[in-house]
Amino acid sequence: MKKILSILTVAVLIIVFTLTLVACDDSSDSPTIVFLGDSIAEALIGASPVSERDNYGYYALIGRVNGFNYYNHSMSGHLTSGNMADKENGEGLLQVISRESETATLIQTHIKQADIIHISVLGNNALQFDLGAMLMEVADINEGKTDGERWYQACFDGADNEASLKRKYDDNHTLFEYLHDGGVNDDDETPIRPMIDFAQDGKTLVYGQNQGAKDSIFNFPNTYQDIEDIVARLRALNPTAKIIFQKVYNPVVEDTKLITPAYRQALANRGYDTYQKLRELAQDILEKLNGMIDEYNDNHQDAPVYVLDINKAFNDFAARDMIEGEGIVNLTQESFARKLMYADYTHPSNLGHAIIAAETQKLLDEWGMGAKDALEKYKAIKCEQIDRMYSTIEGFDAQSAKNAVNGAPTYYDATLEYFNAIEGYTPVNY
């Protein structure tokens, strides 16, 4: 009997000790941050090599250095609602968070637990058609062109149903109004996507149509209403979480692949013959796109969302690299602006992710939610990468690199020291 009691006593002590450990484990008391949106936040494309995703992706950096519970529910290709071919249905952000029952991803559970919800969306809403076409449209607006003067009217010249097509598109609405309010060619005609391409000679521009295209020119989701609905849904699930909307950055740099050669030539013919001028047009697009977040806050001054202005942060970083004597930002392949972009000219590079993380950390610190040792943890991550991926490379001074990182006074400065140190070296052992 005494032996049985001893065993029971030990068992009870083990249970008590285990419960004490659980109670001392403050992970359950740590803030929870949930990341929603598109491939920028997903960080499967951009953070490179992908095996370093948790060391470069901004979602993981923020979660790790602050000791947060963090969950990334972002998905490549996400629009605010719907999908590329069907804006009424599909797997857009609004649909995913509005499901009546959640899937094994536990997205609703995590949203309900969140202290912070960090959203990167909107970019695909603008890029779903064609950036070149959007640039042509904003050029029309800047030049005061209306009705039959607009760029896509020439795409219908000589068509069998030229008059009806031109009437169909000649409605005094701009693409940006459709981007804001939604719209689709909902008649029985085959969807037609006006487009510019080169003729067979590879030199002559042809204004024509892509017949039967999955996306007609006006097939946009109701972007502004989607923002309203997304925020309403999130606040219904979690009334107290801080909601952050991240603004879209300007991707136009030299040799961008987001503007086809035909559109680039068409824009050059209209005087937009440098990457600086194209970038300025793209900035006009972003002012309209990102402006919807500001519009939401103007309409909801009692309960605004927080804004992470990554567009400004990227532009400020790029502006550190001015062309001497010309007063314009350097957009060449070796420029700061280009270094923010991944090889696909769309997603943020490792450096771009680090800048986003630094801006997010700044906001967390303003709220008093950033960990007091976040900077030291960030430095430790960078120094570990230096030791593991660069220290064995001939000619690389790992100790000097780590000294520079550890001596940096801010998160932002630590980022610059790290990327300055590794520039030009190919990582190993990852």
Secondary structure, 3 states (H helix, E strand, C coil): CHHHHHHHHHHHHHHHHHHHHHHHCHHHHCCEEEEEECHHHHCCCCCCCHHHHHHHCHHHHHHHHCCCEEEECCCCCCCCCCCCCCCCCCCCHHHHHCCCCCCCCCHHHHHHHCCEEEEECCHHHHHCCCHHHHHHHHHHHHCCCCHHHCHHHHHHCCCCCHHHHHHHHCCCCCHHHHHHHCECCCCCCCCEEEEEEECCCCCCEEEEEEECCCCCCCCECCHHHHHHHHHHHHHHHCCCCEEEEECCCCCCCCCCCCCCHHHHHHHHHCCCCCHHHHHHHHHHHHHHHHHHHHHHHHHCCCCCCEEECHHHHHHHHHCCCECCCCCCECCCCCCHHHHCECCCCCCECHHHHHHHHHHHHHHHHHHCCCCCCHHHHHHHHHHHHHHHHCCCCCCCCHHHHHHHHHCCCCHHHHHHHHHHHHCCCCCCCC
